[in-house]
Amino acid sequence: MSLILTGGSVVGPDGLQAADVRIEDGHITHIGTDLPDADRTVDVSGAWIGPGFVDVHVHLREPGQEWKEDIASGAAAAAAGGFTHVVAMPNTDPAIDSGHLARYVTDRGRDVGLVDVIPAGTITLGRAGQKLAHLDDLWSAGVRLFTDDGDAVADAGVLRRAMEYLAEIGGVLAQHAEDPGLARGGHMHEGSVSSVLGMAGLPALAEEIIVARDLELVRLTGCRYHVQHVSTAGTVALVRRAKAEGLPVTAEVAPHHLAFDHSLVESMNPVAKMYPPLRTAADVEALQAALADGTIDCVATDHAPHSDHEKDVPFEEAPRGVTGLETAAAAVHSELGLEPATFFDRMAIAPARLIGLEHGWPEVGGRADLVVFHPNVEWTPDVFRSKSSNSPWTGRKLRGRPMLTMYGGRVTHEVGE
């Protein structure tokens, strides 16, 4: 089937180009005006046509926790959010610590066929932090990003051995930076709000001390290192300095850390509970600036679905995490209003580069993994394709929306369809 997107503007590294796009047999055949006829024409006037978004940090919960989410529902949520590629975190049950489990995730994603589901692998066996996972087996299964996400690798000796091996083969070690001793027992950011609420807090130092230690190991081993869900101004400063020194370091930030600070917890709504926790307004400002100037490379949702009965408990008893796939692009656009090229770089190009994915700007002959994003549409999220609805954006007006998503030239999501 052939299709033309008409009336929109194509996004490239230099900005916008008013042009129509024709797609056939999974690829872009024409960009411009007066295109050959197609089986279907879609009017996308006022919208940006760019590379499908890439998320290097999602929790699809399969295998083992399918009541929260599974690969089918998570892929549907991703497509609705404009994503064409997602990296599934390995803190499943069982953890993805060997090749056959990684292949299971890949195969399930291929069967669903809505987005490219790319498995991450653990750093340690069972995410226990003691013995290295089957890194060579995971690599053979196509894993390129390794993380014990949900926990930091606290043992520096274990982490050094992992870094030395991954430096040899070219893998990326991604760290959930949270010192277990400093974070133990905490439910929110340690600061003025936690003091008023009388709630045990997680200090910013819990994140920063792990990143500072790890950067010294990067300097020693040369391993590519990625900081997951950066939440503090101190971590931003560490990453900025490491990049200035030429260390192979990248970083991500989640939409909720760009939008909310710890005052949201005053409501005691468990949807405001996530790790790392929401920090101060000054931290939010630093994160926004770092994403804009490229110190933080990309946006990653840390999409963490939980069922209603799990979240509908007192704040201290609730599991941590929020959903984010369906609202990420709109949240980032609403909060930062980045220029189109920068917006798509942080949402698609940079995360693709991080994991070695061949996914670039729209061009003739390129694979049609695209999103049509309308920057001026206002909408209020209320119904989700995810199995879970633990979203902090429920009922909040957002500006900008993915109107249509194409994966391999096939429409996987369309507003109104």
Disulfide bonds with the S-S distance in Angstrom:
none
